[in-house]
Amino acid sequence: MDFKIAILGPKDTILGFKAVGLEAHSALNKEQVVEKLYELKKTKQENSDKPKYAIIFVVEDLAMQIPEADLKKLSSTTMPAIIPIPGPKGTTGFGLQRISKIVEQAVGSDILGDK
């Protein structure tokens, strides 16, 4: 089975990722990104119950706007993994905070923190 990788964000930010094989999906605001994430999460591979996407990258500016309840629903399964990435303005730290929180829940300690 071949899994795909998608990226969500403003069109001018994500188009370059098509050159390396990612599927680019435009989203400009919270409503569009949430709607698109649910749509991509439901998409299955042909003749299979397996998800089409293994990873969905979301530009941090938009990922920060996703309501916590939606983020929990969208992250309830192992695939697709929803990963925030820095946008054109640089990193906000949101992606690292989110990964740190997930690791802390899994390990029981904040091993990525700077304490």
SULTADA-V65672 format. One line per field, one symbol per residue. phi: phi as a letter, one per 20 degrees, with the letter a starting at -180 (. if undefined). psi: psi as a letter, one per 30 degrees, with the letter a starting at -180 (. if undefined). burial: b if it has 16 or more other ideal C-beta (glycine too) atoms within 10 Angstrom, else e. A space follows every 50 residues. Layout:
phi = ???
psi = ???
burial = ???
This chain:
phi = .dedcdcdrfgfedgffffdneeecfbdbgffffgffffffffdfglbef ffdeccecgggegfefggffffffefdfcefddfcfefenednfffffff ffffffenbeeefde
psi = kkllklkkakefefeffefggkjkkkkfleeeeeeeeeeeefkllkhlfk lekekjkkkeeeeffkkeeeeeefgflekkkjjklkaffakffeeeeeee eeeeeefglifflg.
burial = eeebbbbbbbeebbeebeeeebbbbbbeeeeebbebbeebbeeeeeeeee bbbbebbbbbbbbbebeeeeeeebbeeeebebebbebeeeeeebbeebeb eeeeeeeeeeeeeee
